[in-house]
Structures are given as structure tokens and as C-alpha cells.
Amino acid sequence: MALQPGTPEYREALAALTTVLTVRAQTGNELYTYKQVALLLQDLGHPVHWRGSTLSLLLGDLCRQEAAKGAPMLSAIVVNAPVRYGKPSQRFFDLAGEYPFNRGEGWTWEQERERVFDYYSQAA
């Protein structure tokens, strides 16, 4: 059964995702693939598939949640497998152009990724 936004199970999965990505961002400059993140969430009891829409929804909600604290887009450290270019999905780039992020011309994913590592390493 897929997680539904607004349910207690979805909020628990979002909290777990926040912890997983925050710890990774605080402890180094390594990226996760979507599959790695989904498997970590599954190990924690959250039914999330790396190719499903639920992970995309969770990552978007995570970014909005963290943006309210003044943080960069934490999902910048989640990418496709290297065989698929090792960059975030198109949904990440679409989200970057939306409110409250409004990343415009001249913005790059690489800059956002570095902002994530800088921001969270200082918060550790």
C-alpha cells in the first residue's frame, strides 16, 4: 500500500527521510541514489519504491520543510544512478524553479549540492 500525503505513516516516512539525508549531509559530501534512499526507508518500515511517485512527493515535501528553516534543497544529494548521469531527476529541477525556491538563470544543481553540504555540516 502506497503512502498517502497527510497520513501519519507519510509523516513518519518524511521524518525518517529528513533524518537519513540530514545525517548524510552533515557527515560528508557523498550522494545517495534514489534506490539507496528507497531501500533505507524500506529498512525503516516505510513502503517506498525508488521509481514511484511517493519518493518524489517525500523529497519535495522535505525540501519545502527545510526551506522554511532557511536551508537549501536537501534533496540535491539524491541522484540517479551513475549509469543515468548521476544527477537528480527532472522533478528536482522543476521543483527548483517553483516557490519557495525560485532558482533562476545561472543556478546549477552542483551549486545547490555544495550549499547543502556547507549548510548541514555547519549545523552538525
C-alpha angles and dihedrals in degrees: 000000000000121000114253122214112251096028123115089245091055092049090050091051090048091052090050091048090050091053095045095050096039092054091048092049092047096049104048148318101283123128130223124220119229088249093053091051093048092049091049090051090047090052087055091053101262116128100225126147121203092228097045130094093244094074090049091050092048093050092049092049090047091054092049091047092051093042088061086064092049094257126142122248102295092194088070086091093061114085145165117268114280090254085064094051098276094254132115120276123267089259089067091055091046090051091050090062093051132084127306093023101044093176105183143184114332093026117125135191089234090059091049091049091053091047088054094052092045095047097046096041088057091048092054 
